[in-house]
Structure formats: structure tokens, C-alpha cells
């Protein structure tokens, strides 16, 4: 769904990266609005709703992934919309279950790991209204399965090959540890609040978002260690934690107690709120400074590469950004390509033959072909055999400074 929207904007004349960024920004705004509406729906408390909105607004993870052309924010926006419309059905008895199923399906067709919302809603319906549960599953699973199988048949198997099998990256224990520690450290204050108020919130009829939070964490933990995974894998968990911590504050009567200057221990929860806000603002400031510096280097790099990016002849690049900026086709995306070659899902022969025949007039790499070094696991590069051919058939012409790996 994300790429269909991006392609549609591109066909209307927008640059491809700008088109994707606009979709992500729209998704970020939708998440903020849905957080407000969902908290207000459950609590009727403007203070709690504002707290959720502000906590999300200062979260650096949402700033980062909400302004680049990636699918994650759109998938989370759809999932949150699904939870919101389910909640309207649960709390007010409104006939919005079909809308919840439609948004859940949109989320799954945006990112296949967006299963937390539909799975949570299905379990909640099974516990309360089993017949509705299977109707919900029929729409999400049945219609979704029909769409996927139909597209796959229409495209002769390429749909699943490119959306599912191309995403089965190997697991890296170091990445798993780093992701888990990073998420736990960043979210510790809000997780504490959510845990302290969970019991009262669930008893007060606010259990659905906590089930959603559990589902989001159960998806995050086994997937965050994949090669190629970044902090985007924790976005849904972060949004769910913000939602649940806002509900927990309301359930604990934090706002009336604080406004009455109560000496209850509950008012001390202002401390973890403050810690999260200060940490987030500090992290956002450093992230923006770093991003600005990298963007400047990238602009200079693109300017230096302009003659090569616009010249005639085929271009093979380990850096996809430069190719997209020049509005050229990407021959292969090296990280995914190499993993699929190693898994036996892609035949390396076509690219290898093109390299042997010197079919590319220019190649952009993150390494000096004459002095190959051990690159980081997630640095875009080609197979060892292909790199050896490049060393034998091509000569190093220039080193262009840039923001990643000291340039191309």
C-alpha cells in the first residue's frame, strides 16, 4: 500500500523520495490524531489525551521514521485506526467492526508484521463475542488471503517472492541484544507507568490497548534481531506504550491528585514522565544535529557524483540513495540481494555475467576495490565472487566523500 501511494504521487510529478516522505508525514500526523482520539474515547479525560499527544510528539523515534520514505509509520497508523474503530464498537456499541477489519487489512498489506492489532482484536472478540470474532477473521484473513493469492497468481509468483520471501533475513544475536536494550532503556519510564496502572485500567474497561501492547511486543521481540532491522521495528511498541501509559495515568487518578497537590505516591509519576520527556528532547536534538550534518555531506556527495549519475551507460551502485536522487533505475539492492543469493532464492549469474562483460560503465562502492576491507554486516556490498570480478575488470577512478562509510 505504501509503495502504491508513493508511485501514485510520483506519477503526478513528485520526486520519488519526496513522495514517500509525504506519505510518512501524513501517517505520523494520523498516529498523533488517533492517539488523542483513542485515549479520549477510553477516558473522556482531556489531560490524559494531551499527555499521550505530547509524549508521542517528543518521541525521537517517531520524528525519525515519520519523515523518511519507509512503510512503518503507515502500517502503524492503519493498525491504530483498526484498534480505534474496534474500541468504538467495544465501548459505545457502534457498528464499526467492519471498519476495524478494513484498517487491519490495510496494515497487513502495508507491512506483513502488522499482525498485533488484528490478532489482539480477534482474541478480544473471541473472549466476548465469538461469532463477531470469526466474522472479523473472515474479512481480514479471508479477504486478505484472496488479495494476496490473487496478486501472486497475476504476477506469476513475484508478489510473494518480493514481499514475503525477500524479507526473510537471517537473525543476528548482536543486533537482537542492541535492539532490546535500546528499546528497554528508552521506554523504561513509560513501561513503569503502564505496569503500575495496568490492573486498574483493565478493571475500568481499558484492557484492549494493553492486549494490543502485549501483541506489539510479541511481534517486536522475535523480529528485531533480523539483519537489516533498525529501530523502525520498535515503532508500534513505542506507540502502544504511550497509549497504555496515558490510560494508566488516568486509571490511577494521577491528574486530579496532582492538581489537588496530593502527597500520594501516584503524583511521583511525574518523575518518569519528566525523565522520558527530557531524554526524548535531548535525543531528538542530537539526532537532528547529526541528521543535518549527514544531509549536508550527502548533498555535497550527490553534487560531486552528478556527472556519473547523469552520464550514459549502465550504473551499478551499492548506494541506492544516490541512484534514486538521479531518478535512475536500481539494478540490485545489495544487502537484500546478497542475502537472497546466499539463501539460494536468487541466481547470481545474470549480474556476474554483466560484470564479466564490463556491462556497467560505472560502479559505486563503499570500499576500495584495490584494498578490500572487512565491511560491517549491513554495509551494502556484492557477493565475494562479484567483488573479485570488479577488482579484476574495473579500476578505481575517484573517492567521493560522504556521510556513510566515509564515502563512495
Buried (B, 14 or more C-beta within 10 A) or exposed (E): BBBEBBEEBBEEEBEBBEBBBBBBBBBBEBBBBBBBBBBBBBBEBEBBBBBBBBBBBBBBBBBBBBBBBBBBBBBBBBBBBBBBBBBBBBEEEEEBBEBBBBBBBBBBBBBBBBBBBBBBBBBBBBEEBEEBBBBBBEBBBEEBEEBBEEBBEEEEEEBBBEBEEBBEBEEBEEBBEBBBEBBEEBBEBBBBBBEBBBEBBBEBEBBBBBBBBBBBBBBBBEBBBBBBBBBBBBBBBBBBBBBBBBBBBBBBBBBEBBEEEEEEEBBEBEEBBEBBBEBBEEBBEEBEEEBEEEEEBBEBBBEBBEEBBEEEEEBBBBBBBBBBBBEBEEBBBBBBBBBBBEEEEBEBEEBBEBBEEEBBEBBBBBBEBEEBEEBEEBBBBBBEEBBBBBBEBBEEEEEBEBBBBEBB
